[in-house]
Amino acid sequence: MTLAPEVTDLKVQLRLADDWFTVCDLSRLIPGRGVAALLPDGGQVALFRDRSGTLYAIDNRDPFSGAGVLSRGLTGTHQGRPFVASPLLKQRFDLASGQCLDDESVRVATYAVRAA
């Protein structure tokens, strides 16, 4: 979802099962940086907003190290695909699909996300 940068009074919501879960204010997401949030089941999600306003939500757990750190990773693009690089071992994960760009056998969960 792409939003105008001036829209800041909205809430970021994730699709969990059959309902939307409010995570935080959109203003908490700084373009190019991630934010971790706790889910009702005790899991964690990493939220990102790119410079165009597009929102992404992926599992915060790095599958290579087991640590909840993907929200702290560096963001970038590779061949037009937005990614976050794990701050530990530097593997890159596509923010739209969750696919690891460095090991095709690995993927992290993605979540439908919106600002409402």
Steps between C-alpha positions, in 0.01 A plus 500: 500500500639844406411809700564870467789594734288765676244245623601447865177463699442145379559170682708215359303176499596139424271228371504219760270203431166661409543844657718810494728563798608858576876516557601866526455851366624542144712793621718249695630356172791703365569430132797268461498377861327204661290472815436180695158432648367226726210294367214362713645147475837616638671505160666806353454685174741739328323798339650717228394808305697590191558851368198475268276412798459130423457287814651155556469251786714189542588265783763666720686172565814446294473133390880464481578613856162460673525855639218755474703763316373553146333828599852634570635409158605728218249551220573530131399374158641229276378480140197707599414280798490668843692307765627507856843357581531322832727697735666176612594287201398746224261273308249708305124440517254629242256720690208417270537121483722408797732306266867497597692650208817315602354152561188408302415218741430750781204732546349705783127550550340811358183674617237702321539853632301821460462847643145578606 
